[in-house]
């Protein structure tokens, strides 16, 4: 298995802009199919279209949940996640209850994740929990990661890319140290070059959320790949 393929299979090709159109989603999926990315990551309204466009390919569909604030009521998150999985999403990227994490209300944070995890796993899908590290202290990042994994998260994710900056090497390494081999780590936000992508992977990320997947792969294809 070559470096280009391994790099591609680490990327969630992402389009979460509010103004995205069906034509944009079709283009996203065609790019993902061409480069053989791990998944496309879209808003729930586009799940069915993405699933149809990617039928027969090795590219999965990820949908966000409680995005980008994380402040939806838990039953709403559960319903949103369950509907996306029923529509064909193989992965759900949910935002934790950030305000409760800042307050240190860890039981409530865990209950929120656990409820969504139950719905996601019942449908055979994978759950990624977005911590929004830019709004948290290092202690809160660590606690958030531990709580998420204990509640059923398959991945912890650095950020939405919409609120408080993107992924940092520090945060990726911190999350990897906390979760060990018990969960994946997804770096998301601000990953726009091959060098940045490789740095995140070296720090411990197993998945990269980026809208620059094509740019990264083209850079690797034209001499950046080992």
C-alpha positions as CSV (number, residue, x, y, z in Angstrom):
1,X,0.0,0.0,0.0
2,X,1.6,3.2,-1.1
3,X,2.0,6.5,0.6
4,X,-0.4,8.4,-1.6
5,X,-3.2,5.9,-0.9
6,X,-2.5,5.9,2.8
7,X,-2.6,9.7,2.8
8,X,-5.9,9.8,0.9
9,X,-7.5,7.2,3.3
10,X,-6.7,9.6,6.2
11,X,-8.8,12.4,4.7
12,X,-12.4,13.4,5.3
13,X,-13.1,15.6,2.3
14,X,-15.2,18.3,3.9
15,X,-17.9,20.8,2.8
16,X,-19.9,22.3,5.7
17,X,-20.5,25.8,4.4
18,X,-24.0,27.1,4.8
19,X,-24.2,28.2,1.2
20,X,-23.2,24.8,-0.3
21,X,-25.5,23.7,-3.0
22,X,-26.4,20.3,-4.4
23,X,-24.0,20.9,-7.3
24,X,-21.2,21.6,-4.8
25,X,-21.9,18.3,-3.0
26,X,-21.8,16.4,-6.3
27,X,-18.4,17.9,-7.1
28,X,-17.2,17.1,-3.6
29,X,-18.2,13.4,-4.0
30,X,-16.7,13.2,-7.5
31,X,-13.4,14.5,-6.1
32,X,-13.6,12.1,-3.2
33,X,-14.2,9.2,-5.5
34,X,-11.3,10.2,-7.7
35,X,-8.8,10.5,-4.9
36,X,-10.3,7.6,-2.8
37,X,-10.7,9.6,0.4
38,X,-11.9,8.0,3.6
39,X,-15.1,9.9,3.6
40,X,-16.9,13.1,2.6
41,X,-18.2,15.1,5.6
42,X,-21.4,17.0,4.9
43,X,-24.3,18.6,6.7
44,X,-27.3,16.2,7.3
45,X,-29.4,17.7,4.6
46,X,-26.9,16.4,2.0
47,X,-26.5,12.8,3.3
48,X,-28.8,11.1,0.9
49,X,-27.4,12.9,-2.1
50,X,-23.8,12.1,-1.1
51,X,-24.7,8.4,-0.5
52,X,-26.2,8.2,-3.9
53,X,-23.2,9.9,-5.6
54,X,-20.7,7.6,-3.8
55,X,-22.6,4.3,-4.3
56,X,-20.1,1.5,-5.3
57,X,-17.1,3.4,-4.1
58,X,-14.9,2.9,-1.0
59,X,-15.7,6.5,0.2
60,X,-17.9,6.7,3.2
61,X,-20.3,9.5,4.1
62,X,-19.9,11.4,7.4
63,X,-22.6,13.8,8.7
64,X,-22.2,16.4,11.4
65,X,-24.6,16.5,14.5
66,X,-25.3,19.4,16.8
67,X,-23.0,21.4,14.6
68,X,-21.3,23.7,15.1
69,X,-22.3,24.9,18.6
70,X,-23.0,21.5,20.3
71,X,-25.8,23.2,22.3
72,X,-28.8,21.2,20.9
73,X,-30.8,19.2,23.4
74,X,-29.6,15.6,23.6
75,X,-32.8,14.1,22.2
76,X,-32.5,16.4,19.2
77,X,-28.9,15.3,18.7
78,X,-30.0,11.7,19.0
79,X,-32.7,12.1,16.4
80,X,-30.4,14.0,14.0
81,X,-27.7,11.3,14.3
82,X,-30.2,8.4,13.9
83,X,-31.8,10.0,10.8
84,X,-28.4,10.5,9.2
85,X,-27.4,6.9,9.8
86,X,-30.7,5.7,8.5
87,X,-30.1,7.8,5.4
88,X,-26.8,6.0,4.9
89,X,-24.2,7.9,6.9
90,X,-21.4,5.6,8.0
91,X,-19.9,8.2,10.4
92,X,-21.3,10.9,12.7
93,X,-19.2,13.9,13.8
94,X,-21.1,15.3,16.9
95,X,-20.2,18.4,18.9
96,X,-20.0,17.9,22.6
97,X,-21.9,20.1,25.0
98,X,-19.1,22.7,25.1
99,X,-20.6,24.9,27.8
100,X,-21.1,22.0,30.1
101,X,-17.5,21.0,29.6
102,X,-16.3,24.5,30.4
103,X,-18.3,24.3,33.6
104,X,-16.9,20.9,34.4
105,X,-20.3,19.1,34.4
106,X,-18.7,15.9,33.2
107,X,-21.6,13.6,34.0
108,X,-23.9,15.6,31.8
109,X,-21.3,15.8,29.0
110,X,-20.9,12.1,29.1
111,X,-24.7,11.4,29.1
112,X,-25.0,13.5,26.0
113,X,-22.3,11.6,24.2
114,X,-23.6,8.2,25.4
115,X,-27.1,8.8,24.1
116,X,-25.8,9.7,20.6
117,X,-23.3,6.9,20.7
118,X,-26.2,4.4,21.3
119,X,-28.1,5.6,18.3
120,X,-25.0,5.7,16.0
121,X,-23.7,2.3,17.0
122,X,-27.2,0.8,16.8
123,X,-27.1,1.6,13.1
124,X,-23.6,0.2,12.7
125,X,-21.9,3.6,12.3
126,X,-18.9,5.3,13.8
127,X,-19.0,8.2,16.3
128,X,-16.5,11.1,16.3
129,X,-16.9,13.6,19.1
130,X,-15.8,17.2,18.5
131,X,-14.3,18.8,21.6
132,X,-13.7,22.3,20.2
133,X,-10.2,22.5,21.9
134,X,-9.8,26.2,21.2
135,X,-12.4,26.9,23.8
136,X,-11.0,24.6,26.5
137,X,-8.2,24.5,28.9
138,X,-5.8,21.6,28.6
139,X,-7.3,20.0,31.6
140,X,-10.8,20.3,30.1
141,X,-9.5,18.9,26.8
142,X,-8.1,15.8,28.6
143,X,-11.3,15.4,30.6
144,X,-13.5,15.8,27.5
145,X,-11.5,13.1,25.7
146,X,-11.7,10.7,28.5
147,X,-15.4,11.2,29.0
148,X,-16.1,10.9,25.3
149,X,-14.3,7.6,24.9
150,X,-15.8,6.2,28.1
151,X,-19.3,7.2,26.7
152,X,-18.7,5.4,23.4
153,X,-16.8,7.7,21.1
154,X,-14.8,5.9,18.4
155,X,-12.8,9.1,17.7
156,X,-12.2,12.4,19.4
157,X,-11.9,15.4,17.2
158,X,-10.1,18.7,17.8
159,X,-12.5,21.3,16.4
160,X,-15.3,22.3,14.1
161,X,-13.1,24.7,12.2
162,X,-16.0,27.2,12.7
163,X,-15.5,28.7,16.2
164,X,-12.2,29.0,17.9
165,X,-9.4,28.2,15.4
166,X,-8.4,24.9,14.0
167,X,-6.2,21.9,14.8
168,X,-2.9,22.4,16.6
169,X,0.0,20.0,16.9
170,X,-0.2,20.4,20.7
171,X,-3.9,19.4,20.8
172,X,-3.5,16.4,18.5
173,X,-0.5,15.1,20.6
174,X,-2.5,15.8,23.8
175,X,-5.5,13.9,22.6
176,X,-3.5,11.0,21.4
177,X,-1.7,10.8,24.7
178,X,-5.0,10.7,26.6
179,X,-6.9,8.2,24.4
180,X,-3.9,6.0,23.6
181,X,-5.1,3.2,21.3
182,X,-8.6,3.2,22.6
183,X,-9.9,5.7,20.0
184,X,-8.9,7.5,16.8
185,X,-7.9,11.2,16.8
186,X,-9.3,13.5,14.1
187,X,-7.5,16.8,13.4
188,X,-9.8,19.4,11.8
189,X,-9.5,23.0,10.9
190,X,-6.8,24.9,9.1
191,X,-5.2,21.8,7.4
192,X,-4.5,23.3,3.9
193,X,-1.1,21.9,2.9
194,X,0.7,18.6,2.6
195,X,3.2,19.7,5.2
196,X,0.5,20.5,7.7
197,X,-1.3,17.3,7.0
198,X,1.8,15.2,7.6
199,X,2.6,17.2,10.8
200,X,-0.9,16.3,12.2
201,X,-0.4,12.6,11.3
202,X,3.0,12.6,12.9
203,X,1.5,14.1,16.0
204,X,-0.9,11.2,16.3
205,X,-3.9,12.0,14.1
206,X,-5.5,9.1,12.4
207,X,-8.0,11.2,10.4
208,X,-7.8,14.7,8.9
209,X,-10.9,16.9,8.3
210,X,-10.2,19.3,5.5
211,X,-11.7,21.2,2.6
212,X,-8.3,21.2,1.0
213,X,-8.0,17.5,0.3
214,X,-7.6,17.8,-3.4
215,X,-4.9,20.5,-3.0
216,X,-3.1,18.2,-0.5
217,X,-3.2,15.2,-2.8
218,X,-2.1,17.2,-5.8
219,X,0.9,18.5,-3.8
220,X,1.7,14.9,-2.8
221,X,1.2,13.6,-6.3
222,X,3.6,16.2,-7.8
223,X,6.5,15.2,-5.6
224,X,5.6,15.5,-2.0
225,X,4.9,11.8,-1.5
226,X,7.6,9.6,-0.2
